[in-house]
């Protein structure tokens, strides 16, 4: 997996968490119990990956993460709903749940 990704997780209490990573499968595992998961998600496990957007460079992913974090909950849910289902074949088989993925220009 090359590049950077901004992602949205849905926590067990239905809250949404936004972050970025260069390895989505590893990061989701960390949020769900491994070392390095965010403090916010530790008390809200299990989490479910509901949105992913690929960016080509660190600067782009940080800007996009900030944009998404400024969105209201409704705005984030709209963003999640707009993405059609597809499996991204760049990830190892069975490493991620089959959730929407979006390529960011």
N, C-alpha and C positions, 0 to 999 in steps of 0.2 A: 504494500500500500504506500504509494507516494503521495506527497502533498499534505494538506491540512484540511480538517473538517470541523465545521461547527455543528453541534447536535443539540437536540432537545430530548430530555428524558421525562417520562411521566412517572411520578412517584406513587407509592401505594396509597397515599392520601389524596391522589388526583392533582397534586400541585405539579408545576412544570419547572424543570431545571435546565438552564442553557449553559453550555461550555464549549471548549474547543480541544482538539487533540490531533495528533498525527497517526494514531492507531485506535480506531473506534472499538474494535473487539476487546482490546486490552483495557481501554478506559471504562467500558461498560462493566467488565468483570471487576474492576477496581471499585466502581460505584456500588456494585452488588456484594461486596464483602472482602475484596482484596485490599491490600495496602494502597494508600494514595487516593481513596475515594473522598469526595468533598464532604466536609462536615455537615452541610445541609442534607445530603442524601443518606448519610449514615443512620439517621433516625427515621428515614422514610423508605426503607427497603421492603420489598424488592422494587427496583426501578425497571422501566421498560423503555427502550429506544423507540421514539415515535417520529423523529425527523433528523435527517442528515443532509448536509450541503457541503460539497467539495469546493475548496479554494486552492488557488495555485501557489500562494505565498503566505508567509506569516502575517504580513501587514494586512492583506485582504481578509484573512480569517479573523483577526482581531477586530477589524472594523465591522465585519458582518456580525460577529458575536455581540458587539456593543449595540448595533442596530436592533437585533432581536431582543436583547435584554431590556431595551427601552420600550418595546411593544407592550401593550396591555395583554392580559391573559386571553381576551377575545381575539386580539390580533395574532397571537401565537397559534391559537386553535384554528383560525382561518388559514394561516400559513401551512399548518400540518394537513388540513383537509384538502388543500389545493393540489397536493402532490399525488399523482397517480401511483398505485402500487406497482413496484417492480423490484426484482432482486438484483443487487449490484454484484456482478460476477467477479469483481476485483477482490472480494473478501473470501477467505477460506471457507469451504463448505461447512455449514452448521456453526460458524463462529458467531453469527448474529441472528437475532430473530428476523423474520421477513417483514420489515417495515419499509415505509416509503423512503426513497433517497432522491435528492435533487442535486443536479450539477449547477453550481453557481458560476456565472460567466467570468 
